[in-house]
Amino acid sequence: MSDVIVLDIGRKALMMVLLLGGPMLIIALVVGLAISIFQAATQINEMTMTFIPKLVAVGLAMLFFLPWMLQEFKSFFIELMGLIPQVLR
């Protein structure tokens, strides 16, 4: 097993994590920023006010992006299974 193959698999895995987690993180960031601006404008300092909207937004984003995420993960998994003979040499 070559070091290049291991590094390539690690790089692809990290890219997959960023690709699959990115949309939910961006949506949570945007919702949190909008709620923070609302709280600053109205001077409401309730810490739990940010939790529920973020949770709902990320849940809806997950439902929306889930088919695409599963397809991306499936193609990555198939590619990994195809690399098994190279890794075992």
KASULUR-V656923 format. One line per field, one symbol per residue. ss: DSSP state (H for helix, E for strand, - for the rest). phi: phi as a letter, one per 20 degrees, with the letter a starting at -180 (. if undefined). psi: psi as a letter, one per 20 degrees, with the letter a starting at -180 (. if undefined). A space follows every 50 residues. Layout:
ss: ???
phi: ???
psi: ???
//
This chain:
ss: --HHHHHHHHHHHHHHHHHHHHHHHHHHHHHHHHHHHHHHHH------HH HHHHHHHHHHHHHHHHHHHHHHHHHHHHHHHH-HHHHH-
phi: .efffffffffffffffffeeggffffffffffffffffffeledefffe ffffffffffffffegffffffffffffffffegfffff
psi: pqhggghgggghghhgggghigghhgghggghgghggghhhikolohihh gghgggghghhghgigggghgghghgghgghhighhhi.
//
